[in-house]
Amino acid sequence: MILTINTGSSTIKYQLFSHDLERVLARGIVSRIGEEGSYIVHAARGKEVRHVIPVRSHREAFELAIQYLLHPVYGAISDVGEIEAVGHRAVHGADAFMASTLITDAVLDKMAELAPLAPLHNPPNLIGMREGLRLLPNVPHVAVFDTAFHQTMPPRAYMYALPYRFYEEHRIRRYGFHGTSCRYVSHQAAEVLRRPLEELNSVVCHLGNGVTITAVKGGQSVDTSIGFATFSGVMMGTRAGDIDPGLVFHFSRELGISLEEYERIVYYESGLLGISGVGNDMRVITEAAEQGNERAQLAMDMFAYMIKKYVGAYAAAMGGINCLIFTAGIGENSPPIRRMVCEDMAFLGIQLDPECNEEAVGGREMVISPPGAACSVVVIPTNEEKMIAIDTRRLASRQPA
Ligand code: ADP
């Protein structure tokens, strides 16, 4: 069995896969680690339990997860020896990690060195890895980096036109995120379309709370909308996305808004929330727009328009597009947004079958373009954990016994 671990600053999420990776035997999340009211939600054997339990540290959270996996009633294993390998989600591998890797002391040291690039994510990821190694020392542990998939981007796509020394001395460049999701859905799209991955020029629209658009040519990322921070590209739930970087000077000099305040505004008060005024949840925004709320309608229009522009740009970057992939919360569940993105895109061969588009909700994997369309449009539910489990099993099987 393969265990996947995703450690955040106050959460640990886990999933236990069967060896063939066909079944999830258990899944859970320990939340509010180190805070008041910490709790675990754990599901296995068709039952879900939610228990409020004090959890002071990530170490305790990890131990708790293992206890639940071993539990005689809620558990899925009778001995930790049944876990053959552990896969850890790792957010930032910068240019040091081109692919998933077995975790060694050198890997941990390198990740610690990269922490300033992802101060919110890498430190908890590292804690998760260290605790995992301590609790399950006899099995291979694998790190699967969110940035690794985008390491195939050419310099013309990943460089920023800043003085070159910032790249050389401070590693300032586009890295890209959501790579694990992107890799999974691009492979899955090739399966669904029964076409070799090498033939596909895909644009992947990962539309969740975070939004990334990625150009995937023959299975390799060649450009992506999120850059150094998790900010650029299409507007997101509460993040502004592409705005004029010069605004920061105007906010500071003319409006007297501090840098900290500006950061809060563009990260937490902007995007779908900032425009609609009704929330950052696309369901709420869509409902408000249907009832005639003009700002909610504007938020949807802007969101779809920004995605459309990236699709056009990336079709140009790849010399054409023959596959458009929608994934994550909004991509998998919002027929109106998919319709708006694909409207008037026939010049790129992009068309929708309206009925299929309506049907593709709630985690369904579906082709939603009409048969014979030059560009296939597909909805693929993302599954980062499965991708992590696939890499983990592959790398673990190469380990000398
Ligand atoms: P995260 O990036 O946090 O993993 P998700 O992929 O879960 O986010 O996506 C969250 C987004 O998906 C929210 O904006 C939510 O409104 C949207 N979403 C979920 N279900 C639906 C739905 N049925 N219709 C429209 N949007 C939905």
Boltz pocket constraint, residues with backbone or C-beta under 6 A from the ligand:
constraints:
  - pocket:
      binder: B
      contacts: [[A, 207], [A, 208], [A, 209], [A, 210], [A, 237], [A, 280], [A, 281], [A, 282], [A, 283], [A, 284], [A, 328], [A, 329], [A, 330], [A, 333], [A, 334]]
      max_distance: 6.0
